[in-house]
Amino acid sequence: MRVFREFRFEAAHRLPDAPPGHKCRRLHGHSYRLVVFVEGPIDPATGWVIDFADIKQVVDPLIEQFDHQYLNEIEGLSKPTAEVITRWTWDRLKPQLKGLCRLELYETAKCGCVYEGSRETTAKNPLLTDPDHCT
């Protein structure tokens, strides 16, 4: 079973390595939407995979770190593309959120990024699989 919880934050950034004249090279902001997916068995005692409040408790500190901030100033986000923000977020949530299997980050209603963790291990050895990874 896979469950999800959605979070929102407002933040500014610029992409310093975008081509000259590209609109994203200038300072601008987005109303971001982050969707956090957790996968696991349904607990027979509770009837859920995870309490949505537990997801919120883990994710909220990162949302507070992002909200109404200039993302380029956050350590590790000097080039805050959707891809970089999503992987940075994954790296901080994965150790705390058992069953994390997918993040979706939307910069706008039409543009965003999906990340399901690193596939380097399985690419090097297709016989290995990550049990905490969505299938």
Rosetta constraint file for C-alpha pairs under 8 A:
AtomPair CA 1 CA 39 HARMONIC 5.69 0.50
AtomPair CA 1 CA 40 HARMONIC 5.65 0.50
AtomPair CA 1 CA 41 HARMONIC 5.97 0.50
AtomPair CA 1 CA 42 HARMONIC 6.87 0.50
AtomPair CA 1 CA 49 HARMONIC 7.12 0.50
AtomPair CA 2 CA 37 HARMONIC 6.58 0.50
AtomPair CA 2 CA 38 HARMONIC 5.66 0.50
AtomPair CA 2 CA 39 HARMONIC 4.32 0.50
AtomPair CA 2 CA 40 HARMONIC 6.62 0.50
AtomPair CA 2 CA 49 HARMONIC 7.69 0.50
AtomPair CA 3 CA 37 HARMONIC 5.61 0.50
AtomPair CA 3 CA 38 HARMONIC 5.43 0.50
AtomPair CA 3 CA 39 HARMONIC 6.41 0.50
AtomPair CA 3 CA 49 HARMONIC 7.27 0.50
AtomPair CA 4 CA 35 HARMONIC 6.51 0.50
AtomPair CA 4 CA 36 HARMONIC 5.31 0.50
AtomPair CA 4 CA 37 HARMONIC 4.26 0.50
AtomPair CA 4 CA 38 HARMONIC 6.17 0.50
AtomPair CA 4 CA 52 HARMONIC 7.98 0.50
AtomPair CA 5 CA 35 HARMONIC 5.72 0.50
AtomPair CA 5 CA 36 HARMONIC 5.42 0.50
AtomPair CA 5 CA 37 HARMONIC 6.78 0.50
AtomPair CA 5 CA 52 HARMONIC 6.81 0.50
AtomPair CA 5 CA 55 HARMONIC 7.27 0.50
AtomPair CA 5 CA 56 HARMONIC 7.74 0.50
AtomPair CA 6 CA 33 HARMONIC 6.96 0.50
AtomPair CA 6 CA 34 HARMONIC 5.71 0.50
AtomPair CA 6 CA 35 HARMONIC 4.37 0.50
AtomPair CA 6 CA 36 HARMONIC 6.35 0.50
AtomPair CA 7 CA 33 HARMONIC 5.78 0.50
AtomPair CA 7 CA 34 HARMONIC 5.06 0.50
AtomPair CA 7 CA 35 HARMONIC 6.26 0.50
AtomPair CA 7 CA 63 HARMONIC 7.58 0.50
AtomPair CA 8 CA 31 HARMONIC 7.10 0.50
AtomPair CA 8 CA 32 HARMONIC 5.59 0.50
AtomPair CA 8 CA 33 HARMONIC 4.54 0.50
AtomPair CA 8 CA 34 HARMONIC 6.09 0.50
AtomPair CA 8 CA 63 HARMONIC 7.56 0.50
AtomPair CA 9 CA 31 HARMONIC 5.97 0.50
AtomPair CA 9 CA 32 HARMONIC 5.28 0.50
AtomPair CA 9 CA 33 HARMONIC 6.66 0.50
AtomPair CA 9 CA 63 HARMONIC 6.47 0.50
AtomPair CA 9 CA 66 HARMONIC 6.77 0.50
AtomPair CA 9 CA 67 HARMONIC 4.87 0.50
AtomPair CA 9 CA 68 HARMONIC 7.25 0.50
AtomPair CA 10 CA 29 HARMONIC 7.19 0.50
AtomPair CA 10 CA 30 HARMONIC 5.87 0.50
AtomPair CA 10 CA 31 HARMONIC 4.63 0.50
AtomPair CA 10 CA 32 HARMONIC 5.94 0.50
AtomPair CA 10 CA 66 HARMONIC 7.47 0.50
AtomPair CA 10 CA 67 HARMONIC 5.14 0.50
AtomPair CA 10 CA 68 HARMONIC 5.22 0.50
AtomPair CA 10 CA 69 HARMONIC 7.63 0.50
AtomPair CA 11 CA 29 HARMONIC 5.47 0.50
AtomPair CA 11 CA 30 HARMONIC 5.78 0.50
AtomPair CA 11 CA 31 HARMONIC 6.83 0.50
AtomPair CA 11 CA 32 HARMONIC 7.43 0.50
AtomPair CA 11 CA 66 HARMONIC 6.41 0.50
AtomPair CA 11 CA 67 HARMONIC 5.63 0.50
AtomPair CA 11 CA 68 HARMONIC 4.76 0.50
AtomPair CA 11 CA 69 HARMONIC 5.15 0.50
AtomPair CA 11 CA 70 HARMONIC 6.08 0.50
AtomPair CA 11 CA 71 HARMONIC 6.67 0.50
AtomPair CA 12 CA 27 HARMONIC 6.86 0.50
AtomPair CA 12 CA 28 HARMONIC 5.42 0.50
AtomPair CA 12 CA 29 HARMONIC 3.89 0.50
AtomPair CA 12 CA 30 HARMONIC 6.40 0.50
AtomPair CA 12 CA 68 HARMONIC 7.18 0.50
AtomPair CA 12 CA 69 HARMONIC 6.22 0.50
AtomPair CA 12 CA 70 HARMONIC 4.79 0.50
AtomPair CA 12 CA 71 HARMONIC 6.14 0.50
AtomPair CA 13 CA 27 HARMONIC 5.68 0.50
AtomPair CA 13 CA 28 HARMONIC 5.76 0.50
AtomPair CA 13 CA 29 HARMONIC 6.05 0.50
AtomPair CA 13 CA 70 HARMONIC 5.51 0.50
AtomPair CA 13 CA 71 HARMONIC 5.31 0.50
AtomPair CA 13 CA 72 HARMONIC 5.85 0.50
AtomPair CA 13 CA 80 HARMONIC 6.80 0.50
AtomPair CA 14 CA 24 HARMONIC 5.86 0.50
AtomPair CA 14 CA 25 HARMONIC 5.29 0.50
AtomPair CA 14 CA 26 HARMONIC 5.53 0.50
AtomPair CA 14 CA 27 HARMONIC 4.68 0.50
AtomPair CA 14 CA 28 HARMONIC 6.28 0.50
AtomPair CA 14 CA 72 HARMONIC 7.11 0.50
AtomPair CA 14 CA 79 HARMONIC 7.71 0.50
AtomPair CA 14 CA 80 HARMONIC 7.34 0.50
AtomPair CA 15 CA 24 HARMONIC 5.64 0.50
AtomPair CA 15 CA 25 HARMONIC 4.69 0.50
AtomPair CA 15 CA 26 HARMONIC 7.25 0.50
AtomPair CA 15 CA 79 HARMONIC 5.81 0.50
AtomPair CA 15 CA 80 HARMONIC 6.63 0.50
AtomPair CA 15 CA 81 HARMONIC 6.93 0.50
AtomPair CA 16 CA 25 HARMONIC 5.36 0.50
AtomPair CA 16 CA 26 HARMONIC 7.98 0.50
AtomPair CA 16 CA 79 HARMONIC 6.79 0.50
AtomPair CA 17 CA 25 HARMONIC 7.10 0.50
AtomPair CA 17 CA 79 HARMONIC 7.58 0.50
AtomPair CA 18 CA 22 HARMONIC 6.18 0.50
AtomPair CA 18 CA 24 HARMONIC 6.70 0.50
AtomPair CA 18 CA 25 HARMONIC 5.43 0.50
AtomPair CA 19 CA 25 HARMONIC 7.35 0.50
AtomPair CA 20 CA 25 HARMONIC 7.30 0.50
AtomPair CA 21 CA 25 HARMONIC 7.23 0.50
AtomPair CA 22 CA 26 HARMONIC 7.68 0.50
AtomPair CA 24 CA 28 HARMONIC 7.19 0.50
AtomPair CA 30 CA 107 HARMONIC 5.77 0.50
AtomPair CA 30 CA 108 HARMONIC 6.85 0.50
AtomPair CA 31 CA 107 HARMONIC 6.41 0.50
AtomPair CA 31 CA 108 HARMONIC 6.81 0.50
AtomPair CA 32 CA 105 HARMONIC 6.92 0.50
AtomPair CA 32 CA 106 HARMONIC 5.53 0.50
AtomPair CA 32 CA 107 HARMONIC 4.86 0.50
AtomPair CA 32 CA 108 HARMONIC 6.80 0.50
AtomPair CA 33 CA 104 HARMONIC 7.92 0.50
AtomPair CA 33 CA 105 HARMONIC 5.73 0.50
AtomPair CA 33 CA 106 HARMONIC 5.02 0.50
AtomPair CA 33 CA 107 HARMONIC 6.82 0.50
AtomPair CA 34 CA 103 HARMONIC 7.00 0.50
AtomPair CA 34 CA 104 HARMONIC 5.64 0.50
AtomPair CA 34 CA 105 HARMONIC 4.57 0.50
AtomPair CA 34 CA 106 HARMONIC 6.45 0.50
AtomPair CA 35 CA 103 HARMONIC 5.70 0.50
AtomPair CA 35 CA 104 HARMONIC 5.01 0.50
AtomPair CA 35 CA 105 HARMONIC 6.51 0.50
AtomPair CA 36 CA 100 HARMONIC 7.45 0.50
AtomPair CA 36 CA 102 HARMONIC 6.27 0.50
AtomPair CA 36 CA 103 HARMONIC 4.96 0.50
AtomPair CA 36 CA 104 HARMONIC 6.76 0.50
AtomPair CA 37 CA 100 HARMONIC 5.92 0.50
AtomPair CA 37 CA 101 HARMONIC 5.80 0.50
AtomPair CA 37 CA 102 HARMONIC 5.02 0.50
AtomPair CA 37 CA 103 HARMONIC 6.21 0.50
AtomPair CA 38 CA 49 HARMONIC 7.88 0.50
AtomPair CA 38 CA 50 HARMONIC 7.78 0.50
AtomPair CA 38 CA 97 HARMONIC 7.93 0.50
AtomPair CA 38 CA 98 HARMONIC 7.52 0.50
AtomPair CA 38 CA 99 HARMONIC 4.94 0.50
AtomPair CA 38 CA 100 HARMONIC 4.39 0.50
AtomPair CA 38 CA 101 HARMONIC 5.56 0.50
AtomPair CA 38 CA 102 HARMONIC 7.13 0.50
AtomPair CA 39 CA 49 HARMONIC 7.12 0.50
AtomPair CA 39 CA 99 HARMONIC 4.91 0.50
AtomPair CA 39 CA 100 HARMONIC 6.38 0.50
AtomPair CA 39 CA 101 HARMONIC 6.24 0.50
AtomPair CA 39 CA 132 HARMONIC 7.60 0.50
AtomPair CA 39 CA 134 HARMONIC 6.85 0.50
AtomPair CA 40 CA 49 HARMONIC 5.70 0.50
AtomPair CA 40 CA 99 HARMONIC 6.00 0.50
AtomPair CA 41 CA 49 HARMONIC 5.74 0.50
AtomPair CA 42 CA 46 HARMONIC 7.91 0.50
AtomPair CA 42 CA 47 HARMONIC 5.79 0.50
AtomPair CA 42 CA 48 HARMONIC 4.98 0.50
AtomPair CA 42 CA 49 HARMONIC 4.58 0.50
AtomPair CA 43 CA 47 HARMONIC 5.30 0.50
AtomPair CA 43 CA 48 HARMONIC 5.55 0.50
AtomPair CA 43 CA 49 HARMONIC 5.93 0.50
AtomPair CA 44 CA 48 HARMONIC 7.73 0.50
AtomPair CA 50 CA 54 HARMONIC 6.94 0.50
AtomPair CA 50 CA 55 HARMONIC 7.57 0.50
AtomPair CA 51 CA 55 HARMONIC 6.91 0.50
AtomPair CA 52 CA 56 HARMONIC 6.35 0.50
AtomPair CA 53 CA 57 HARMONIC 6.12 0.50
AtomPair CA 54 CA 58 HARMONIC 6.49 0.50
AtomPair CA 55 CA 59 HARMONIC 6.16 0.50
AtomPair CA 55 CA 97 HARMONIC 7.25 0.50
AtomPair CA 56 CA 60 HARMONIC 5.59 0.50
AtomPair CA 57 CA 61 HARMONIC 7.59 0.50
AtomPair CA 58 CA 93 HARMONIC 7.15 0.50
AtomPair CA 58 CA 96 HARMONIC 6.89 0.50
AtomPair CA 58 CA 97 HARMONIC 7.01 0.50
AtomPair CA 59 CA 63 HARMONIC 6.44 0.50
AtomPair CA 59 CA 93 HARMONIC 7.11 0.50
AtomPair CA 60 CA 64 HARMONIC 6.10 0.50
AtomPair CA 61 CA 65 HARMONIC 6.27 0.50
AtomPair CA 62 CA 66 HARMONIC 6.31 0.50
AtomPair CA 62 CA 89 HARMONIC 7.63 0.50
AtomPair CA 63 CA 67 HARMONIC 5.85 0.50
AtomPair CA 65 CA 69 HARMONIC 7.43 0.50
AtomPair CA 66 CA 70 HARMONIC 7.87 0.50
AtomPair CA 66 CA 71 HARMONIC 6.73 0.50
AtomPair CA 70 CA 74 HARMONIC 7.56 0.50
AtomPair CA 71 CA 77 HARMONIC 6.30 0.50
AtomPair CA 71 CA 78 HARMONIC 7.43 0.50
AtomPair CA 71 CA 80 HARMONIC 6.47 0.50
AtomPair CA 72 CA 77 HARMONIC 5.29 0.50
AtomPair CA 72 CA 78 HARMONIC 4.38 0.50
AtomPair CA 72 CA 79 HARMONIC 6.43 0.50
AtomPair CA 72 CA 80 HARMONIC 6.15 0.50
AtomPair CA 73 CA 77 HARMONIC 6.93 0.50
AtomPair CA 73 CA 78 HARMONIC 6.50 0.50
AtomPair CA 74 CA 78 HARMONIC 7.08 0.50
AtomPair CA 76 CA 88 HARMONIC 7.39 0.50
AtomPair CA 77 CA 84 HARMONIC 7.06 0.50
AtomPair CA 77 CA 85 HARMONIC 6.84 0.50
AtomPair CA 77 CA 88 HARMONIC 7.78 0.50
AtomPair CA 79 CA 84 HARMONIC 7.17 0.50
AtomPair CA 80 CA 84 HARMONIC 5.66 0.50
AtomPair CA 80 CA 85 HARMONIC 5.69 0.50
AtomPair CA 81 CA 85 HARMONIC 6.13 0.50
AtomPair CA 82 CA 86 HARMONIC 6.02 0.50
AtomPair CA 82 CA 105 HARMONIC 6.74 0.50
AtomPair CA 82 CA 106 HARMONIC 7.71 0.50
AtomPair CA 82 CA 107 HARMONIC 7.08 0.50
AtomPair CA 82 CA 112 HARMONIC 6.33 0.50
AtomPair CA 82 CA 113 HARMONIC 5.90 0.50
AtomPair CA 83 CA 87 HARMONIC 6.25 0.50
AtomPair CA 83 CA 113 HARMONIC 5.96 0.50
AtomPair CA 83 CA 114 HARMONIC 7.97 0.50
AtomPair CA 83 CA 115 HARMONIC 7.95 0.50
AtomPair CA 84 CA 88 HARMONIC 5.98 0.50
AtomPair CA 85 CA 89 HARMONIC 6.06 0.50
AtomPair CA 86 CA 90 HARMONIC 6.15 0.50
AtomPair CA 86 CA 103 HARMONIC 6.90 0.50
AtomPair CA 86 CA 104 HARMONIC 7.50 0.50
AtomPair CA 86 CA 105 HARMONIC 6.42 0.50
AtomPair CA 86 CA 113 HARMONIC 7.17 0.50
AtomPair CA 86 CA 114 HARMONIC 7.63 0.50
AtomPair CA 86 CA 115 HARMONIC 6.70 0.50
AtomPair CA 87 CA 91 HARMONIC 6.18 0.50
AtomPair CA 87 CA 115 HARMONIC 6.94 0.50
AtomPair CA 87 CA 117 HARMONIC 7.76 0.50
AtomPair CA 88 CA 92 HARMONIC 6.63 0.50
AtomPair CA 89 CA 93 HARMONIC 6.18 0.50
AtomPair CA 90 CA 94 HARMONIC 5.70 0.50
AtomPair CA 90 CA 103 HARMONIC 7.27 0.50
AtomPair CA 90 CA 117 HARMONIC 7.32 0.50
AtomPair CA 91 CA 95 HARMONIC 7.50 0.50
AtomPair CA 92 CA 96 HARMONIC 7.57 0.50
AtomPair CA 93 CA 97 HARMONIC 5.77 0.50
AtomPair CA 93 CA 100 HARMONIC 7.72 0.50
AtomPair CA 94 CA 98 HARMONIC 6.87 0.50
AtomPair CA 94 CA 100 HARMONIC 6.06 0.50
AtomPair CA 98 CA 132 HARMONIC 7.50 0.50
AtomPair CA 99 CA 132 HARMONIC 5.24 0.50
AtomPair CA 99 CA 133 HARMONIC 7.40 0.50
AtomPair CA 100 CA 132 HARMONIC 6.83 0.50
AtomPair CA 100 CA 133 HARMONIC 7.36 0.50
AtomPair CA 101 CA 116 HARMONIC 5.58 0.50
AtomPair CA 101 CA 117 HARMONIC 7.13 0.50
AtomPair CA 101 CA 132 HARMONIC 6.46 0.50
AtomPair CA 101 CA 133 HARMONIC 4.98 0.50
AtomPair CA 101 CA 134 HARMONIC 4.97 0.50
AtomPair CA 102 CA 114 HARMONIC 7.09 0.50
AtomPair CA 102 CA 115 HARMONIC 5.68 0.50
AtomPair CA 102 CA 116 HARMONIC 4.44 0.50
AtomPair CA 102 CA 117 HARMONIC 7.27 0.50
AtomPair CA 102 CA 134 HARMONIC 7.08 0.50
AtomPair CA 103 CA 114 HARMONIC 5.70 0.50
AtomPair CA 103 CA 115 HARMONIC 5.25 0.50
AtomPair CA 103 CA 116 HARMONIC 6.49 0.50
AtomPair CA 104 CA 112 HARMONIC 7.17 0.50
AtomPair CA 104 CA 113 HARMONIC 5.70 0.50
AtomPair CA 104 CA 114 HARMONIC 4.49 0.50
AtomPair CA 104 CA 115 HARMONIC 6.54 0.50
AtomPair CA 105 CA 112 HARMONIC 5.33 0.50
AtomPair CA 105 CA 113 HARMONIC 5.21 0.50
AtomPair CA 105 CA 114 HARMONIC 6.49 0.50
AtomPair CA 106 CA 110 HARMONIC 7.53 0.50
AtomPair CA 106 CA 111 HARMONIC 5.80 0.50
AtomPair CA 106 CA 112 HARMONIC 4.04 0.50
AtomPair CA 106 CA 113 HARMONIC 6.48 0.50
AtomPair CA 107 CA 111 HARMONIC 5.79 0.50
AtomPair CA 107 CA 112 HARMONIC 5.44 0.50
AtomPair CA 108 CA 112 HARMONIC 6.94 0.50
AtomPair CA 116 CA 133 HARMONIC 7.02 0.50
AtomPair CA 116 CA 134 HARMONIC 7.12 0.50
AtomPair CA 117 CA 133 HARMONIC 7.25 0.50
AtomPair CA 119 CA 123 HARMONIC 6.00 0.50
AtomPair CA 120 CA 124 HARMONIC 6.15 0.50
AtomPair CA 121 CA 125 HARMONIC 6.23 0.50
AtomPair CA 121 CA 126 HARMONIC 7.89 0.50
AtomPair CA 121 CA 128 HARMONIC 6.96 0.50
AtomPair CA 121 CA 129 HARMONIC 7.65 0.50
AtomPair CA 122 CA 126 HARMONIC 4.72 0.50
AtomPair CA 122 CA 127 HARMONIC 7.02 0.50
AtomPair CA 122 CA 128 HARMONIC 5.51 0.50
AtomPair CA 122 CA 129 HARMONIC 6.01 0.50
AtomPair CA 122 CA 130 HARMONIC 7.99 0.50
